[in-house]
Amino acid sequence: MTFEQANQVIHPVTTQWHYDTMIAAGFIPETLEQTGFVRSYKYTKGNHVITVHTGVSADYWRDRTTGDGGYWGTLSEHVNSFNA
């Protein structure tokens, strides 16, 4: 497979690193699939919006409601803080 072909692979949200964490915290995926090496997925819970990103050099998240963000390892603690 060439680089160009690999960058056209479709990635369903259900197969991504963030999916189980976000679903368990009650978030709903608004972005159901993305294509390529660099991707962004949007989740909502009520009026709360979080985007998660898979990049070439890092996987990270951004809370569009509070402005918080971080790398993949801090996502679970953040989204579970809303259920405390």
C-alpha positions as CSV (number, residue, x, y, z in Angstrom):
1,M,0.0,0.0,0.0
2,T,1.3,3.4,-0.9
3,F,1.4,6.4,1.5
4,E,-1.4,8.0,-0.5
5,Q,-3.5,4.9,-0.3
6,A,-2.9,4.6,3.4
7,N,-4.0,8.2,3.9
8,Q,-7.4,7.4,2.3
9,V,-8.3,4.7,4.8
10,I,-11.7,5.3,6.5
11,H,-11.6,5.1,10.3
12,P,-15.0,4.5,12.0
13,V,-15.4,6.2,15.4
14,T,-16.2,2.9,17.0
15,T,-12.6,1.7,16.4
16,Q,-10.8,4.7,17.9
17,W,-8.9,5.1,21.1
18,H,-11.5,7.5,22.6
19,Y,-14.7,5.8,21.8
20,D,-15.2,3.5,24.8
21,T,-14.2,6.2,27.2
22,M,-16.6,8.7,25.8
23,I,-19.5,6.3,25.5
24,A,-19.0,5.1,29.1
25,A,-19.1,8.8,30.2
26,G,-22.4,9.3,28.4
27,F,-21.2,11.2,25.4
28,I,-22.6,10.7,21.9
29,P,-20.4,10.7,18.8
30,E,-21.4,13.3,16.3
31,T,-18.6,12.4,13.9
32,L,-19.1,8.8,12.8
33,E,-16.0,8.4,10.6
34,Q,-12.9,10.2,9.3
35,T,-10.3,9.5,6.6
36,G,-6.6,9.7,6.8
37,F,-3.7,9.8,9.3
38,V,-4.8,13.1,11.0
39,R,-8.4,12.9,12.2
40,S,-10.9,14.8,14.5
41,Y,-14.1,13.4,16.1
42,K,-16.7,15.5,17.9
43,Y,-18.8,14.2,20.9
44,T,-21.6,15.9,22.7
45,K,-23.4,15.4,26.1
46,G,-26.2,17.9,26.5
47,N,-24.6,21.2,25.6
48,H,-21.1,19.9,26.4
49,V,-18.8,19.5,23.4
50,I,-15.5,17.6,23.3
51,T,-13.3,17.0,20.2
52,V,-10.7,14.3,20.1
53,H,-7.8,14.3,17.7
54,T,-5.5,11.6,16.3
55,G,-2.4,13.1,14.8
56,V,0.8,12.1,13.3
57,S,2.7,12.9,16.5
58,A,0.1,12.8,19.3
59,D,-3.5,11.9,20.3
60,Y,-5.2,14.6,22.3
61,W,-8.5,16.1,23.2
62,R,-10.1,19.6,23.7
63,D,-13.2,20.4,25.7
64,R,-14.9,23.1,23.7
65,T,-17.1,24.0,26.6
66,T,-14.6,24.6,29.3
67,G,-11.4,25.1,27.3
68,D,-9.6,22.3,29.0
69,G,-7.5,19.8,27.0
70,G,-4.7,17.3,27.2
71,Y,-3.2,14.2,25.8
72,W,-5.0,10.9,25.5
73,G,-4.1,9.7,29.0
74,T,-6.0,12.5,30.7
75,L,-9.3,12.1,28.8
76,S,-11.0,9.5,31.0
77,E,-10.4,11.5,34.2
78,H,-11.8,14.7,32.6
79,V,-15.0,13.2,31.2
80,N,-15.7,11.1,34.3
81,S,-15.4,14.2,36.5
82,F,-18.8,15.3,35.1
83,N,-20.4,12.1,36.5
84,A,-19.0,12.6,40.0
